[in-house]
Amino acid sequence: MNKMYFRGVHGVVLVCDLCDSESFQDLEVWMSDFAENCDREELSDIAFVLLGNKHDIVKSKVSTATP
């Protein structure tokens, strides 16, 4: 993404698909992109919110637990 989108940000909302394991894996990439492109030295003063969508599709839900 363009660095302009990250300038002066105070919060980040990440949305993942609970039925798609790739969506979970992409979270790490999205966080790395943000850390590389934001204009802040410290990320500790930025609010991060993780939203999972498709929670209502119980049969297809991907387990996040590791064996």
Number of C-alpha atoms within 10 A of each C-alpha: 9 7 12 10 11 19 12 10 12 11 13 14 9 13 14 18 16 22 20 14 14 12 14 17 11 12 15 11 11 13 14 11 14 17 15 12 16 17 15 15 8 9 14 8 10 12 11 14 10 11 11 13 12 13 12 10 10 10 8 12 15 14 10 9 5 4 3
